[in-house]
Amino acid sequence: MLNKQPFTLAIVSVLCCAAVQVDGAKPAKKDSGGNHIQRGIQLAQEKHYDAAADEFGKAIQQNPKDPRGYANRGTAYRQGARTAMAAGDSEGASTRYQAALADFAKYIELAPKDASAYEEHGQTLSELKQYDAALADFNKALELKPDDLNAVKFRGFAEIGLNQWDKAVADFSAVIQKKPDDLQSYDRRALAYRSMKNYDAAIADYTFLITTNPNDMEATTKRGYTYSLAQQYENAIADYQAVIKVNPQDNDTFQRMQYAQSMLAAKNASPSPTPPIPSPTPEEEKRLMDKISPLYIGIGVVALLIIAVIVRLVTRGKAEETSHRIR
């Protein structure tokens, strides 16, 4: 369970930056829907995403060939889908996601050379867990704009969704190389490392996050879990204790700590040695040899002779077996 939840949270926190497209949209020329775009931006900033989508729709009606209207409305729909999902309205979220996909598809149609169009479409597919299709979008975006670090990062998310751990590590490492302060890429790379059972590398990434922000209890919990997987139970317990100290009601972490403590106790328990089979002493060996007296040897020889005579009497007169060998 620890692997799944952080992935969802990471996707949401990264994808929220897509709202910048709404906020930063340039006003269109006069009488081409510019007023509706500005009104939509304001509503989006106020988190009235459905109303914002309506305003962008009006701008589209006035200028249906302007790709910005579809890009902005698609983003508003996607933000609305996230809000609906958080409220438990899965049906409403699904409707808005599909509307967002349709708008971003139109964005691609009107601006096929714009890398952002594929990136926005891919982000939406990722949120719908359609990772294969999302991966194709991010690759197309990177064909058009190879230095787009956001596309590289989002591709890493899709690769995590597809359990392509080594590719995800490569993408997040590329982002970190160019943006060493991108903390989320460290977190996602650590997950990929941990899934590859490269626990030392994962622990190093989590340690960097904790060093950067000592109050990051999520990273501390993840490092503790990774320590536990690596059977470094003492370190795991220390991390779990730090988290529980901050949040004593964290039952999940408390249970993980109990598990680590039980495993440490089992690891430290001295196994009961198996008692060795004692070798006979010279005196015991002599007694054993004394028991094998000449009388016993004689009785054994007579018994063997009697058995041989009986066998001969029983088999006398029987025909010899015919050989089946081809001559």
Secondary structure, DSSP 8 states (H G I E B T S, - for coil): -TTHHHHHHHHHHHHGGGHHHHHT-----TTTTHHHHHHHHHHHHTT-HHHHHHHHHHHHHH-TT-HHHHHHHHHHHHHHHHHHHHTT-HHHHHHHHHHHHHHHHHHHHH-TT-HHHHHHHHHHHHHTT-HHHHHHHHHHHHHH-TT-HHHHHHHHHHHHHTT-HHHHHHHHHHHHHH-TT-HHHHHHHHHHHHHTT-HHHHHHHHHHHHHH-TT-HHHHHHHHHHHHHTT-HHHHHHHHHHHHHH-TT-HHHHHHHHHHHHHHHHHHS------------HHHHHHHHHHS-HHHHHHHHHHHHHHHHHHHHHHTT----------
